[in-house]
């Protein structure tokens, strides 16, 4: 049985890549969540008119990897104290956000955020909100870094 987790931690390419490395993650994809625009494309989201975050959606086997481990990875791969910005990427689409799919995920996310607060010199700005419609990004964005590496090898 697989479960779903959805995280926004800056550019979705790097977020997806980090989770793909974990044993127990069975599938990943990138897309958009948390906005008010039906079926947005990359340019819609980039224009900052949709309210969506770039996200990685993770399918995982909870018998192999826990949601808590996924949360630990989420905190490690980005700066959760940076409001609407990760590195050079700026805008609400790059916000730090945990989209929970179950009440148990919501509880774990809040506990995890609270326990991580002492690890940062500034307040954590990560949003924790209920998952909403997930809009899959186009194929060119899926497993982007793996495709980029494969092209270099050709």
Sine and cosine of phi, psi and omega as CSV:
sin_phi,cos_phi,sin_psi,cos_psi,sin_omega,cos_omega
0.00,0.00,0.75,-0.67,0.01,-1.00
-0.96,-0.29,0.41,-0.91,0.08,-1.00
-0.86,-0.51,0.24,-0.97,-0.04,-1.00
-0.87,-0.49,0.65,-0.76,0.13,-0.99
-0.72,-0.70,0.55,-0.83,-0.01,-1.00
-0.71,-0.70,0.80,-0.61,-0.06,-1.00
-0.73,-0.68,0.62,-0.79,0.18,-0.98
-0.91,-0.42,0.86,-0.50,-0.05,-1.00
-0.60,-0.80,0.76,0.65,-0.07,-1.00
1.00,-0.10,-0.48,-0.87,0.00,-1.00
-0.84,0.53,0.76,-0.65,-0.10,-1.00
-0.92,0.38,-0.34,0.94,0.01,-1.00
-0.89,0.46,-0.76,0.66,-0.01,-1.00
-0.94,0.34,-0.59,0.80,0.02,-1.00
-0.88,0.48,-0.74,0.67,0.01,-1.00
-0.87,0.49,-0.72,0.70,-0.04,-1.00
-0.85,0.52,-0.67,0.75,-0.01,-1.00
-0.88,0.47,-0.67,0.74,-0.03,-1.00
-0.97,0.24,-0.48,0.88,0.01,-1.00
-0.89,0.45,-0.38,0.92,-0.04,-1.00
-0.98,0.20,-0.22,0.98,-0.14,-0.99
-1.00,0.06,0.74,-0.67,0.10,-0.99
-0.91,0.41,0.75,-0.66,-0.03,-1.00
0.97,-0.26,-0.29,0.96,0.11,-0.99
-0.99,0.15,0.85,-0.53,-0.11,-0.99
-0.99,-0.16,-0.37,0.93,0.01,-1.00
-0.27,-0.96,0.54,-0.84,0.11,-0.99
-0.71,-0.71,0.42,-0.91,0.16,-0.99
-0.48,-0.88,0.29,-0.96,0.06,-1.00
-0.87,-0.50,0.50,-0.86,-0.02,-1.00
-0.11,-0.99,-0.48,-0.88,-0.13,-0.99
-0.73,-0.68,0.63,-0.78,0.01,-1.00
-0.50,-0.87,0.42,-0.91,0.14,-0.99
1.00,0.00,0.23,0.97,-0.02,-1.00
-0.94,-0.33,-0.16,-0.99,-0.08,-1.00
-0.82,-0.57,0.42,0.91,-0.12,-0.99
-0.81,-0.59,0.78,-0.63,-0.02,-1.00
-0.96,0.30,0.73,-0.68,0.12,-0.99
0.73,0.68,0.85,0.52,-0.03,-1.00
-0.95,0.31,0.48,-0.88,0.14,-0.99
-0.97,-0.23,0.10,-0.99,-0.04,-1.00
-0.82,0.57,-0.70,0.72,-0.03,-1.00
-0.93,0.37,-0.55,0.83,0.09,-1.00
-0.87,0.49,-0.75,0.66,-0.04,-1.00
-0.92,0.39,-0.68,0.74,0.02,-1.00
-0.87,0.50,-0.52,0.85,-0.02,-1.00
-0.96,0.27,-0.13,0.99,0.04,-1.00
0.91,0.42,0.51,0.86,0.02,-1.00
-0.96,-0.28,-0.10,0.99,-0.13,-0.99
-0.98,-0.21,-0.37,0.93,-0.05,-1.00
0.99,0.16,0.04,1.00,-0.03,-1.00
-0.98,0.20,0.42,-0.91,0.19,-0.98
-0.97,-0.24,0.56,-0.83,0.20,-0.98
-0.96,0.28,0.79,-0.61,-0.07,-1.00
-0.73,-0.69,0.37,-0.93,0.22,-0.98
-0.94,-0.35,0.76,-0.65,0.06,-1.00
-0.96,-0.27,0.79,-0.62,-0.14,-0.99
-0.90,-0.43,0.80,-0.60,0.20,-0.98
-0.99,-0.14,0.74,-0.68,-0.06,-1.00
-0.58,-0.82,0.40,-0.92,0.04,-1.00
-0.99,-0.11,0.95,-0.30,-0.05,-1.00
-0.91,0.42,-0.22,0.98,0.09,-1.00
-0.98,0.21,-0.28,0.96,-0.04,-1.00
-0.94,-0.33,-0.66,0.76,-0.02,-1.00
-0.70,-0.71,0.70,-0.71,-0.05,-1.00
-1.00,0.01,0.36,-0.93,0.10,-1.00
-0.88,0.47,-0.56,0.83,0.04,-1.00
-0.88,0.48,-0.62,0.78,0.06,-1.00
-0.92,0.39,-0.63,0.78,0.07,-1.00
-0.89,0.46,-0.66,0.75,0.05,-1.00
-0.89,0.47,-0.67,0.75,0.02,-1.00
-0.87,0.50,-0.65,0.76,0.05,-1.00
-0.90,0.43,-0.70,0.71,0.03,-1.00
-0.80,0.59,-0.74,0.67,-0.03,-1.00
-0.91,0.42,-0.53,0.85,-0.07,-1.00
-0.97,0.23,-0.45,0.89,-0.19,-0.98
-1.00,-0.04,-0.02,1.00,0.00,-1.00
-0.42,-0.91,0.07,-1.00,0.03,-1.00
-0.99,-0.16,0.98,-0.21,-0.05,-1.00
-0.97,0.24,0.03,1.00,0.04,-1.00
-0.98,-0.17,-0.01,1.00,-0.05,-1.00
-1.00,-0.10,0.91,-0.41,-0.08,-1.00
-0.98,0.21,0.90,-0.45,0.06,-1.00
0.81,0.58,0.62,0.78,-0.01,-1.00
-0.34,-0.94,0.66,-0.75,0.18,-0.98
-0.66,-0.75,0.92,-0.39,-0.05,-1.00
0.87,0.50,-0.77,-0.63,-0.01,-1.00
-0.99,0.15,-0.20,0.98,-0.02,-1.00
-0.99,0.14,0.83,-0.56,-0.02,-1.00
-0.80,-0.60,0.58,-0.82,0.03,-1.00
0.76,-0.66,0.36,-0.93,-0.06,-1.00
-0.88,0.48,-0.39,0.92,0.01,-1.00
-0.93,0.37,-0.28,0.96,0.00,-1.00
-0.98,-0.21,0.26,0.97,-0.07,-1.00
-0.92,0.39,0.36,-0.93,0.07,-1.00
-1.00,0.07,0.88,-0.47,-0.08,-1.00
-0.47,-0.89,0.64,-0.77,0.13,-0.99
-0.93,-0.38,0.87,-0.49,0.08,-1.00
-0.99,-0.16,0.92,-0.39,-0.04,-1.00
-1.00,-0.01,0.55,-0.83,-0.02,-1.00
-0.96,-0.29,-0.26,0.97,0.01,-1.00
-0.65,-0.76,0.29,-0.96,0.06,-1.00
-0.90,0.44,-0.57,0.82,0.04,-1.00
-0.89,0.45,-0.68,0.74,0.07,-1.00
-0.88,0.47,-0.64,0.77,0.02,-1.00
-0.86,0.50,-0.73,0.68,0.00,-1.00
-0.89,0.46,-0.72,0.69,0.02,-1.00
-0.88,0.47,-0.65,0.76,-0.01,-1.00
-0.89,0.46,-0.71,0.70,0.01,-1.00
-0.91,0.42,-0.68,0.73,0.04,-1.00
-0.89,0.47,-0.68,0.73,-0.02,-1.00
-0.91,0.42,-0.69,0.72,0.02,-1.00
-0.87,0.49,-0.70,0.72,0.00,-1.00
-0.89,0.46,-0.67,0.74,-0.02,-1.00
-0.95,0.32,-0.44,0.90,0.00,-1.00
-0.99,0.15,-0.30,0.95,-0.10,-1.00
-0.81,0.59,-0.60,0.80,-0.04,-1.00
-0.96,0.27,-0.18,0.98,-0.01,-1.00
-1.00,0.07,-0.10,1.00,-0.08,-1.00
-0.82,-0.58,0.60,-0.80,0.01,-1.00
-0.97,0.25,-0.30,0.95,0.01,-1.00
-0.88,-0.47,0.31,-0.95,0.03,-1.00
-0.90,0.44,0.59,-0.81,0.09,-1.00
-0.97,0.25,0.76,-0.65,-0.01,-1.00
-0.97,-0.26,0.12,0.99,-0.02,-1.00
-0.84,0.54,0.77,-0.64,0.08,-1.00
-1.00,0.08,0.55,-0.84,0.13,-0.99
-0.80,-0.60,0.94,-0.33,-0.10,-0.99
-0.67,-0.75,0.39,-0.92,0.02,-1.00
-0.90,0.44,0.65,-0.76,0.07,-1.00
-0.87,0.49,0.58,-0.82,0.03,-1.00
-0.78,-0.63,-0.32,-0.95,-0.01,-1.00
-0.83,0.56,0.71,-0.70,0.02,-1.00
-0.95,-0.31,0.84,-0.55,0.00,-1.00
-0.94,-0.33,0.91,-0.41,-0.05,-1.00
-0.93,0.38,0.74,-0.67,0.10,-1.00
-0.95,0.30,0.27,-0.96,-0.02,-1.00
-0.91,0.42,0.28,-0.96,-0.06,-1.00
-0.83,0.55,-0.57,0.82,-0.02,-1.00
-0.87,0.49,-0.40,0.91,-0.01,-1.00
-1.00,0.00,-0.27,0.96,-0.04,-1.00
-0.97,0.25,0.73,-0.68,0.00,-1.00
0.73,0.68,0.70,0.71,-0.12,-0.99
-0.81,0.58,-0.75,0.67,-0.06,-1.00
-0.92,0.39,-0.58,0.82,0.05,-1.00
-0.91,0.42,-0.66,0.75,0.03,-1.00
-0.92,0.40,-0.65,0.76,0.00,-1.00
-0.89,0.45,-0.67,0.75,0.03,-1.00
-0.92,0.40,-0.66,0.75,0.01,-1.00
-0.89,0.46,-0.64,0.77,0.03,-1.00
-0.89,0.45,-0.62,0.78,0.00,-1.00
-0.91,0.41,-0.50,0.87,-0.03,-1.00
-0.98,0.22,-0.30,0.95,-0.03,-1.00
-0.97,0.24,0.00,0.00,0.00,0.00
